[in-house]
């Protein structure tokens, strides 16, 4: 796998997980009673305990999201930009590795 593929993968992981997080937060802010009543059907839990667990789970999700999605994506962006800038520096430092130079030399050889 190359850096471009991994960067795209982590970009889409970041987007999808961010959407899940925002939908979850919006549901908890806009419809807190509906979410609580839905969960109360499956688990006997008090409202205070539900709020505490939900808040803690949102925090854990955010930390995991940052560590396993955002950080690798930013790291890959930095690596990709460093690799690109090093290639450009090598290309300009050594004109024989430059494609334009190679085309010019090929055109001179034909003439």
N, C-alpha and C positions, 0 to 999 in steps of 0.2 A: 504494500500500500504506500502510495506517495503522500507527500505533505498536503497536496491539494485535496485529495480524497478525504483524508482525516479532518482537514479544516472544514470541509463541507459537512461531514458527519457531525462534528461537534457544533457547528452552527445550527443545524436542524434539531439536534438534541436540546440545545439551549432554547430555541424558539418554542418547541413543543412543551418542554418543562416549564417555561415561563408562562405559556398560555394556561397550562394546568394550574399553576400557582395563582394566576390572576382570576381564573374562573372560580377556584376554591375560595379565595378571599372575597370576591363579589358575592358569592352565594352566602357566605357567613355574615357579610355586612348587610345585604339586602333582605335575606330571608333566614334570620337566625332561628326563629321559632320552627320553621319548616324543617331545617336541618336537624335541630335538636329532637323534634318529635319523630322524625324518620329514624334517627339513631336510637332513640329510646325504645322503639319497637324491638330492636335486636339486643340491646344491652340495657340493663337496669342501672342507670347512672343519674346522679343528681345534676342539676343545671350548673352548679359551681364546678363540679368535677369535669363536666363536659367542656366548659369554657377553659379550664386549666389544661386539659388534655389537648384541646384543639389549638390553643395558643402555643403550647410546647411543640406539638407536631408541625405547626407552621414554621417555627423557628428551626427545627431539625431539618425540615425539607429545604428551607432557604440555605442553610449551611451546606447540605449535601449538594444542592443545586450549584452553589458557587464553587465548591471544591471539585466536583466531578464533571461539570459542564462548562462553566464560564472560564475557569482557570486554564483547562487544557486548550480551549478555543483561543484565548488570548495568547497563550504560549506558542501555539502553532502559527498564529498570525505573525508574531515576532520572529519566529524561526524562518518562516517563508519570506518575510521582508529582508531579513539578514542574508539569506541565501541569494535572493534576487539582487541585492545591492552588492554582494561579493562577486557574483557573476558579472555584473555590470562593471565593477572596478577591474576585474581581471580582463574583461573584454576591452576596456579602454586603455588599460596599462599595456596590454600586449596587442598591438594592432593586427598581428597575424591571426589572432583568434576571432577577430571581428568579421561578421558575415559580409558587411559592406566592403571591407578590404578584400575579402576573398572574391567577391563579385567583380571588383575593379581589376584585380589581378587576372581573373579569367577573361574579362573583356580585353585586356591588354594582350593576353596570349593569343586571342583569336585574331586581333588586328595585326 
